[in-house]
Amino acid sequence: MPILLDTCAAMWIMENERMKASAVEAIDLASDRGEPVFVSPITGWEVGLLAMKGRFHSRYAPPRWLEVLLAIPQIRFCEMPPHVLLESSFLPGRPPREPSDRIVAATAREYGFTVMTRDRELLDYAKQGHIAAEPENPGISAASCRKTLQTLSSILAARFQGRAGVSGDGAALPPLPGKRPIRR
């Protein structure tokens, strides 16, 4: 099953936090198969809310964080069509209370994703049999996701050296809309 990272899992990858060995293996297996790892567009909204509340802790401002995450060739936004948003209001069983978690659950159901999460409500919803979830409990460093993190490392190295980043395939990363590229 394709992987859908919840917002916290995406943050752990970006900040090189500890991840359960099976979560690292799932990401590496997807990479070995050439499969993307998906992130919901709702992650952008959640990161913005966290920043607004002073609870977003990263070396990046939220727009740059999202840009760097999506610059990892393996990471892709999944679709979030209106019917999935509507379905998030009518999930069976005892769904999560948080609107963003309900959207992640509805997205996972629609596309057959396995949600990688530490969120107790999403994991409980998976135990009810309504979604598949990979518990992403602390274990080993996210840096163990060798292919994903190698690409991220090269992007970060380019950014910290004060020049425009380069994606895993060597293409220059575009600046954010309305922003000028980083110059030496």
BELMOHU-V776755 format. One line per field, one symbol per residue. ss: DSSP state (H for helix, E for strand, C for the rest). phi: phi as a letter, one per 20 degrees, with the letter a starting at -180 (. if undefined). psi: psi as a letter, one per 30 degrees, with the letter a starting at -180 (. if undefined). Layout:
ss = ???
phi = ???
psi = ???
This chain:
ss = CCEEECHHHHHHHHCCCEECHHHHHHHHHHHHHCCCEEECCHHHHHHHHHHHCCCCCCCCCHHHHHHHHHHCCCEEECCCCHHHHHHCCCCCCCCCCCHHHHHHHHHHHHHCCEEEECCHHHHHHHHCCCCEEEECCCCEEHHHCHHHHHHHHHHHHHHHCCCCCECCCCCECCCCCCCCCCCC
phi = .fedffgfffffffdlefcfgfffffffffffemefdecfgfggffffffffemdedbfdfgffgfffgfffgfecfefcfgffffffecffmdfgefgfffffffffffdmeeeebdfgffffffffnebebdfdfgadfffffgffffffffffgfffencgfcfgenffefffgndeffdf
psi = klkjkleeeeeeeeghlklkeeeeeeeeeeeefgklklkkffeeeeeeeeeegggjjlflleeeeeeeeffjffkkkllilefeeefffhklbillekeeeeeeeeeeeeghlkkjlfjeeeeeeeffgflkkjkhlkclkfffieeefeeeeeeeeeefgglklklfgfkkklllkglllkl.
